[in-house]
């Protein structure tokens, strides 16, 4: 089992897919890593040699911001916005959508489950 950047990569998947389990590495970065190290695309994690795993690990440490460092950087950026008191920071602080989405009906992911408010009773006439 290959362990890169604190993440255990699944052994039966192709390397290009398994690299995407690391936070901060998507399809493009995974493909770039494979081409720079001249590894075949169809190679599986279980077929990697220790030297190849070491090469991948060193390249990721050197060239990419991943996992803890990336999460910390994003959190610091959000905290900076909140400390500034700008519009985006206020939206983060209130737990509302930040990028201009409507909130009248949708935005349940950011707002959480619906809290029903007592309205007027329906009258039968």
C-alpha positions as CSV (number, residue, x, y, z in Angstrom):
1,X,0.0,0.0,0.0
2,X,1.4,3.3,-1.1
3,X,1.2,6.2,1.4
4,X,1.7,9.7,0.0
5,X,1.1,13.0,1.8
6,X,-0.5,11.1,4.7
7,X,-3.1,9.4,2.5
8,X,-3.2,5.6,1.9
9,X,-3.7,5.1,-1.8
10,X,-6.0,2.2,-2.8
11,X,-3.9,-0.5,-4.3
12,X,-6.2,-1.9,-7.0
13,X,-6.9,1.4,-8.8
14,X,-4.8,3.0,-11.5
15,X,-2.3,5.5,-10.2
16,X,-3.9,8.5,-12.0
17,X,-7.2,7.8,-10.2
18,X,-5.6,6.9,-6.8
19,X,-3.6,10.2,-6.8
20,X,-6.9,12.1,-6.8
21,X,-7.6,10.7,-3.3
22,X,-5.1,13.3,-2.1
23,X,-6.8,16.6,-1.2
24,X,-5.5,19.2,-3.7
25,X,-4.7,16.9,-6.6
26,X,-7.4,16.6,-9.3
27,X,-7.5,15.0,-12.7
28,X,-5.2,17.6,-14.3
29,X,-2.5,17.5,-11.6
30,X,-2.6,13.7,-11.5
31,X,-2.1,13.6,-15.2
32,X,0.8,16.1,-15.0
33,X,2.5,14.1,-12.3
34,X,2.2,10.9,-14.4
35,X,3.6,12.6,-17.6
36,X,6.5,14.4,-15.7
37,X,7.6,11.1,-14.2
38,X,7.0,9.3,-17.5
39,X,4.9,6.6,-15.9
40,X,2.4,4.7,-18.1
41,X,-1.2,5.8,-17.6
42,X,-2.5,2.2,-17.2
43,X,-0.1,1.5,-14.3
44,X,-1.8,0.4,-11.1
45,X,-0.7,1.4,-7.5
46,X,0.1,-2.3,-6.7
47,X,2.5,-2.4,-9.6
48,X,4.5,0.7,-8.5
49,X,8.1,0.1,-7.3
50,X,9.3,1.7,-4.1
51,X,11.5,4.1,-6.2
52,X,8.5,5.2,-8.2
53,X,6.4,5.8,-5.0
54,X,9.4,7.8,-3.6
55,X,9.6,9.9,-6.9
56,X,5.8,10.6,-6.7
57,X,6.0,11.6,-3.0
58,X,9.0,13.9,-3.6
59,X,7.4,15.6,-6.6
60,X,4.1,16.2,-4.7
61,X,6.0,17.6,-1.6
62,X,8.1,19.9,-3.9
63,X,5.6,21.1,-6.4
64,X,2.1,21.0,-4.9
65,X,0.3,22.3,-1.9
66,X,-1.8,19.4,-0.6
67,X,-3.7,18.0,2.4
68,X,-3.0,19.9,5.7
69,X,-1.2,22.8,4.2
70,X,-3.9,23.4,1.6
71,X,-6.7,23.1,4.1
72,X,-4.9,25.5,6.5
73,X,-4.3,28.0,3.7
74,X,-8.0,27.9,2.6
75,X,-9.1,28.3,6.3
76,X,-6.8,31.3,6.7
77,X,-8.1,32.9,3.6
78,X,-11.7,32.6,4.9
79,X,-10.7,33.8,8.3
80,X,-9.0,36.9,6.7
81,X,-12.2,37.7,4.9
82,X,-14.2,37.4,8.1
83,X,-11.8,39.6,10.0
84,X,-11.9,42.2,7.3
85,X,-15.7,42.4,7.6
86,X,-16.1,42.4,3.8
87,X,-19.3,41.1,2.2
88,X,-17.9,37.7,1.5
89,X,-16.6,37.5,5.1
90,X,-20.0,38.4,6.5
91,X,-21.7,35.7,4.3
92,X,-19.2,33.1,5.6
93,X,-19.8,34.3,9.2
94,X,-23.6,33.9,8.8
95,X,-23.3,30.6,7.1
96,X,-25.0,31.8,3.9
97,X,-24.0,31.3,0.2
98,X,-21.1,33.5,-0.6
99,X,-21.2,33.7,-4.4
100,X,-24.5,35.5,-5.1
101,X,-26.9,32.5,-5.2
102,X,-30.5,33.1,-4.3
103,X,-31.5,32.2,-0.7
104,X,-35.3,32.8,-0.8
105,X,-36.0,29.1,-1.7
106,X,-32.8,27.2,-2.1
107,X,-29.4,27.2,-0.4
108,X,-30.3,24.4,2.0
109,X,-26.8,23.1,1.9
110,X,-25.4,26.3,3.5
111,X,-28.4,27.2,5.7
112,X,-29.0,23.7,7.0
113,X,-32.3,21.9,7.4
114,X,-35.5,24.1,7.0
115,X,-36.7,25.7,10.2
116,X,-40.5,26.1,9.9
117,X,-42.0,29.3,11.1
118,X,-45.6,29.4,12.4
119,X,-47.7,31.0,9.7
120,X,-51.3,31.9,9.4
121,X,-53.8,29.0,9.6
122,X,-55.7,27.9,6.5
123,X,-59.4,28.7,6.8
124,X,-62.0,26.6,5.1
125,X,-64.6,28.8,3.4
